[in-house]
Amino acid sequence: MKIAIVGASGAVGQEFIDVLNSCDMPIDELRLFGSERSAGRTYNFRGNTTQPVRVLGADALDFKDIDFAFVSAGGDVSKQFASHITAFGATMIDNSSAFRMEDDVPLVVPEVNGDDALNAPRGIIANPNCTTIQMVVALKPINDISPIRRVHVATYQAASGAGATGMEELRQQTRQIVAGETVTNKKFVSQLAMNLIPHIDTFTDNGYTREEMKMHNETKKIMHAPGMEVSATCVRVPVERAHSEAIWVETESPVTVAEARKAFDSAEGVVLVDRLEPLGYPMPLFVAGSDPVYVGRVRADLANPNGLSFWAVADQIRKGAALNAVQIAQYILAHR
């Protein structure tokens, strides 16, 4: 088994290395590719400190004999090199938005629609947006009880969603505030420390941002539910890592809180933390670095007799990116 990571030195690329280090996927060779700036860096893999893996630049891109290529270097890079990556039979699992809504590219969250990964005519599988991934993992157990008609979601997205530079800018702003210095910002449109920014990605003509429209469109595709209506408000919050979401759903027939809790408790990839007491709910501080989607605050929607409301938290870099992509590869290997 030969694996490649494109964008190895970025935040998600580093998470790919960490996930592959700890998972049980058999790997005979790992190739790392990055920008010219990161070329030459070395990373230890699976305890082999005597032969670290060196990051190669674009001039050394070679995907012969590669089984899976995990790509997280931005949409332009994905589009530029997709045909090169897949030319010799490698399966490209792409973390950008470049191919997500194309009809002949499956958009996959293994707990929800894993079988879609088994039909990838172009050799490309798209990894969904981080906020979409954690939401659909939580939606599936409810949808299995009664089909979901509508979803309203408000996201509380950590600085990690903007990569390593986003996390560092939040740390820097926090240090500046403590030191009484002028707060500077480059990555975000405004100061993030001690603030909330209801603006992630660019605005579209309908008043929603591209991030919000990703949740609208991707959820329908992943869940094979073109009639499901999804409305999102995406907010950047001063949390370093792990996204949170307040989710409201309307189902075709009523689903009781007891039924929902039972479904969450037995769902693949979900951990239910739902006690009516202080700290009886998931929070990003304690979820960062972990694999599951945590769900809590499950309750009936007082404004809708067919409605439920709940809270979901997951690590954006892990389940929202690298881990989900690796799970796609594992699903394919298990079902070949």
C-alpha positions as CSV (number, residue, x, y, z in Angstrom):
1,M,0.0,0.0,0.0
2,K,1.5,3.3,-1.1
3,I,0.0,6.6,0.1
4,A,0.7,10.2,-1.0
5,I,-0.1,13.4,0.8
6,V,-0.2,16.7,-1.2
7,G,0.0,19.7,1.0
8,A,1.9,17.8,3.7
9,S,3.1,20.8,5.7
10,G,-0.2,22.5,6.1
11,A,-2.5,22.1,9.1
12,V,-4.6,19.4,7.4
13,G,-1.5,17.8,5.9
14,Q,0.1,17.5,9.3
15,E,-3.2,16.0,10.6
16,F,-3.1,13.4,7.8
17,I,0.4,12.3,9.0
18,D,-0.9,12.1,12.5
19,V,-4.0,10.1,11.6
20,L,-2.0,7.7,9.4
21,N,0.6,7.3,12.1
22,S,-2.0,6.0,14.5
23,C,-4.5,4.1,12.2
24,D,-4.2,0.4,11.3
25,M,-4.1,1.0,7.5
26,P,-1.2,-1.1,6.1
27,I,1.3,1.4,4.5
28,D,4.4,0.3,2.7
29,E,5.4,3.8,1.5
30,L,4.4,7.3,2.3
31,R,5.2,10.1,-0.2
32,L,4.9,13.7,0.9
33,F,4.5,16.7,-1.5
34,G,4.4,20.3,-0.7
35,S,5.1,23.8,-1.9
36,E,8.7,24.9,-2.7
37,R,8.7,26.6,0.6
38,S,8.1,23.4,2.5
39,A,10.1,21.1,0.2
40,G,13.0,19.5,2.1
41,R,11.3,19.3,5.5
42,T,11.3,15.9,7.1
43,Y,8.7,14.1,9.2
44,N,9.0,10.9,11.2
45,F,6.4,8.2,10.3
46,R,5.3,5.3,12.5
47,G,8.3,5.4,14.7
48,N,11.0,5.3,12.0
49,T,13.3,8.0,13.3
50,T,16.3,6.8,11.3
51,Q,14.6,7.3,7.9
52,P,12.2,10.4,8.1
53,V,10.0,11.1,5.1
54,R,11.1,14.1,3.1
55,V,8.7,16.6,1.6
56,L,9.1,16.8,-2.2
57,G,8.3,19.9,-4.3
58,A,6.0,20.1,-7.3
59,D,8.8,19.3,-9.6
60,A,9.0,15.8,-8.1
61,L,5.3,14.9,-8.3
62,D,5.2,11.2,-9.0
63,F,2.0,9.1,-8.5
64,K,3.1,5.9,-10.2
65,D,2.0,2.9,-8.0
66,I,0.2,5.2,-5.5
67,D,-3.0,3.7,-4.2
68,F,-4.5,6.7,-2.5
69,A,-3.5,10.4,-2.7
70,F,-4.8,12.7,0.0
71,V,-4.8,16.2,-1.4
72,S,-5.2,19.3,0.8
73,A,-3.4,22.2,-1.0
74,G,-6.3,24.3,-2.2
75,G,-8.8,24.0,-5.1
76,D,-6.5,25.5,-7.7
77,V,-3.8,22.8,-7.0
78,S,-6.4,20.1,-7.0
79,K,-7.8,21.1,-10.4
80,Q,-4.3,21.5,-11.9
81,F,-3.0,18.1,-10.8
82,A,-6.1,15.9,-10.7
83,S,-5.5,14.2,-14.0
84,H,-1.8,13.8,-13.2
85,I,-2.6,12.2,-9.8
86,T,-5.2,9.8,-11.2
87,A,-3.4,8.9,-14.5
88,F,-1.8,5.7,-13.1
89,G,-4.8,4.5,-11.1
90,A,-4.4,6.4,-7.8
91,T,-7.6,7.3,-6.0
92,M,-7.5,11.0,-5.3
93,I,-9.3,12.0,-2.1
94,D,-9.6,15.8,-2.3
95,N,-10.1,18.1,0.6
96,S,-10.9,21.2,-1.4
97,S,-14.2,22.3,-2.8
98,A,-13.0,21.9,-6.4
99,F,-15.0,18.8,-7.3
100,R,-17.6,18.5,-4.5
101,M,-20.7,19.3,-6.5
102,E,-19.7,17.6,-9.8
103,D,-22.1,14.7,-10.7
104,D,-19.4,12.2,-11.5
105,V,-17.4,12.8,-8.2
106,P,-18.8,11.2,-5.1
107,L,-19.0,13.4,-2.0
108,V,-18.5,11.0,1.0
109,V,-18.9,10.8,4.7
110,P,-18.4,7.1,5.4
111,E,-20.9,6.9,8.3
112,V,-23.6,8.3,6.0
113,N,-23.0,7.3,2.4
114,G,-19.9,5.2,2.3
115,D,-21.0,3.1,-0.6
116,D,-20.8,6.2,-2.8
117,A,-17.0,6.0,-2.6
118,L,-17.1,2.7,-4.4
119,N,-18.2,4.4,-7.6
120,A,-15.7,7.1,-8.6
121,P,-15.4,7.0,-12.4
122,R,-12.8,9.8,-12.5
123,G,-10.8,8.3,-9.7
124,I,-11.6,11.4,-7.6
125,I,-13.6,11.4,-4.3
126,A,-14.4,14.7,-2.6
127,N,-14.1,15.2,1.1
128,P,-17.0,17.5,2.2
129,N,-16.7,20.8,4.0
130,C,-15.8,20.5,7.6
131,T,-19.1,21.9,8.9
132,T,-21.1,19.6,6.6
133,I,-19.2,16.5,7.7
134,Q,-20.0,16.8,11.4
135,M,-23.6,17.8,10.8
136,V,-24.5,15.0,8.5
137,V,-23.0,12.4,10.9
138,A,-25.4,13.8,13.5
139,L,-28.3,14.1,11.1
140,K,-28.2,10.5,9.9
141,P,-29.5,8.7,13.0
142,I,-32.5,11.1,13.1
143,N,-33.1,10.7,9.4
144,D,-33.1,7.0,9.8
145,I,-36.1,7.3,12.2
146,S,-38.0,9.8,10.1
147,P,-36.9,11.6,7.0
148,I,-35.7,15.1,7.7
149,R,-37.6,17.9,5.8
150,R,-35.7,21.0,7.1
151,V,-32.5,21.8,8.8
152,H,-31.5,25.1,10.4
153,V,-28.0,25.4,11.7
154,A,-25.9,28.1,13.3
155,T,-22.2,27.2,13.4
156,Y,-19.5,28.4,15.8
157,Q,-16.4,27.8,13.8
158,A,-12.9,27.7,15.4
159,A,-9.9,29.5,14.0
160,S,-8.6,26.1,12.9
161,G,-11.0,26.4,9.9
162,A,-8.6,29.0,8.5
163,G,-5.6,26.7,8.9
164,A,-2.4,27.0,10.9
165,T,-2.2,30.8,10.1
166,G,-5.7,31.3,11.5
167,M,-4.9,29.6,14.8
168,E,-1.6,31.5,15.1
169,E,-3.4,34.8,14.4
170,L,-5.9,34.1,17.3
171,R,-3.0,33.3,19.6
172,Q,-1.2,36.5,18.6
173,Q,-4.2,38.6,19.0
174,T,-4.8,37.2,22.5
175,R,-1.2,37.9,23.5
176,Q,-1.6,41.5,22.1
177,I,-4.7,42.1,24.1
178,V,-3.1,40.8,27.3
179,A,-0.1,43.0,26.7
180,G,-2.2,46.0,26.0
181,E,-0.9,46.3,22.4
182,T,-2.7,47.2,19.3
183,V,-4.5,44.1,17.9
184,T,-3.5,43.3,14.3
185,N,-5.3,41.0,11.8
186,K,-4.4,39.6,8.4
187,K,-6.1,36.2,8.1
188,F,-9.6,37.3,9.3
189,V,-11.6,40.3,8.1
190,S,-11.7,41.6,11.7
191,Q,-10.2,41.0,15.1
192,L,-11.3,37.5,16.2
193,A,-10.0,37.5,19.8
194,M,-12.9,38.5,22.1
195,N,-15.1,38.8,19.1
196,L,-17.5,36.9,16.7
197,I,-17.4,37.3,13.0
198,P,-20.7,36.2,11.2
199,H,-18.8,36.0,7.9
200,I,-16.9,33.0,6.6
201,D,-15.8,32.9,2.9
202,T,-17.2,35.3,0.4
203,F,-20.8,36.5,0.0
204,T,-23.1,35.3,-2.8
205,D,-25.9,37.1,-4.5
206,N,-28.6,35.7,-2.2
207,G,-26.9,37.1,0.9
208,Y,-25.5,33.8,2.1
209,T,-21.8,33.2,2.2
210,R,-20.1,30.4,0.2
211,E,-19.6,28.5,3.5
212,E,-23.3,28.6,4.2
213,M,-24.1,27.5,0.7
214,K,-21.7,24.6,1.0
215,M,-23.7,23.3,3.9
216,H,-27.0,23.8,1.9
217,N,-25.8,22.0,-1.2
218,E,-23.4,19.4,0.2
219,T,-25.9,18.0,2.7
220,K,-28.5,17.3,0.0
221,K,-25.9,15.4,-2.1
222,I,-24.4,13.4,0.8
223,M,-27.8,12.3,2.2
224,H,-29.3,11.7,-1.3
225,A,-32.1,14.1,-0.2
226,P,-32.6,16.8,-2.9
227,G,-35.8,17.9,-1.2
228,M,-34.2,18.5,2.2
229,E,-34.0,22.2,2.9
230,V,-30.9,23.5,4.7
231,S,-30.4,27.0,6.0
232,A,-27.1,28.0,7.7
233,T,-25.5,30.9,9.5
234,C,-21.8,30.4,9.8
235,V,-19.9,32.3,12.5
236,R,-16.2,32.4,13.3
237,V,-15.6,32.3,17.0
238,P,-12.4,32.8,19.2
239,V,-11.8,29.1,19.7
240,E,-8.6,27.6,18.6
241,R,-9.8,24.2,17.4
242,A,-13.0,22.2,17.0
243,H,-16.3,23.5,15.5
244,S,-19.6,23.6,17.3
245,E,-23.1,23.7,15.7
246,A,-26.6,24.4,17.1
247,I,-28.9,22.3,14.9
248,W,-32.7,22.4,14.5
249,V,-34.4,19.7,12.4
250,E,-38.0,19.1,11.2
251,T,-38.9,15.5,10.5
252,E,-41.8,14.1,8.5
253,S,-43.3,12.5,11.6
254,P,-42.5,13.4,15.3
255,V,-39.3,11.9,16.8
256,T,-39.3,11.9,20.6
257,V,-36.3,13.1,22.6
258,A,-36.0,9.5,24.0
259,E,-35.9,8.1,20.5
260,A,-33.4,10.7,19.4
261,R,-31.1,10.0,22.3
262,K,-31.2,6.3,21.7
263,A,-30.4,6.8,18.0
264,F,-27.5,9.1,18.8
265,D,-26.2,6.7,21.4
266,S,-25.9,3.8,19.0
267,A,-24.9,5.8,15.9
268,E,-21.6,5.1,14.2
269,G,-19.1,8.0,14.8
270,V,-21.3,9.7,17.4
271,V,-20.8,10.1,21.1
272,L,-23.8,11.3,23.1
273,V,-23.0,13.6,26.0
274,D,-26.4,14.8,27.2
275,R,-26.9,15.3,30.9
276,L,-29.1,18.0,32.4
277,E,-26.3,19.4,34.6
278,P,-23.3,21.8,34.3
279,L,-20.7,20.3,31.9
280,G,-23.2,17.6,30.8
281,Y,-22.7,18.6,27.2
282,P,-19.8,18.6,24.7
283,M,-17.6,21.7,24.3
284,P,-14.7,22.4,21.9
285,L,-12.2,22.7,24.7
286,F,-12.5,19.1,25.5
287,V,-13.3,17.7,22.0
288,A,-10.2,19.1,20.2
289,G,-7.9,16.2,19.1
290,S,-10.6,13.5,19.2
291,D,-12.2,11.5,16.4
292,P,-16.0,11.4,17.0
293,V,-18.8,13.9,16.6
294,Y,-20.2,14.7,20.0
295,V,-23.9,15.4,20.5
296,G,-25.7,16.9,23.4
297,R,-28.5,19.3,24.5
298,V,-31.1,17.1,22.8
299,R,-34.6,18.5,23.2
300,A,-37.9,19.1,21.6
301,D,-38.2,22.2,19.4
302,L,-40.8,24.3,21.2
303,A,-41.7,26.1,18.0
304,N,-42.3,23.0,15.9
305,P,-44.2,19.8,16.9
306,N,-42.1,17.8,14.4
307,G,-38.9,19.5,15.5
308,L,-35.8,18.6,17.5
309,S,-32.9,20.7,18.6
310,F,-29.4,19.5,19.5
311,W,-25.8,20.6,19.8
312,A,-22.9,19.0,17.9
313,V,-19.1,19.5,18.4
314,A,-16.2,17.9,16.4
315,D,-12.6,18.6,15.7
316,Q,-12.5,20.4,12.4
317,I,-9.0,19.4,11.3
318,R,-9.5,15.8,12.4
319,K,-13.1,14.5,11.6
320,G,-13.8,17.6,9.6
321,A,-10.9,16.9,7.2
322,A,-8.0,14.4,7.6
323,L,-9.7,11.7,9.5
324,N,-12.8,11.6,7.2
325,A,-10.6,11.3,4.2
326,V,-8.6,8.4,5.7
327,Q,-11.9,6.7,6.7
328,I,-13.0,7.0,3.0
329,A,-9.9,5.1,2.0
330,Q,-10.4,2.5,4.7
331,Y,-14.0,2.0,3.6
332,I,-12.9,1.4,0.0
333,L,-10.3,-1.2,1.2
334,A,-12.8,-2.9,3.4
335,H,-15.4,-3.2,0.6
336,R,-13.3,-4.1,-2.5
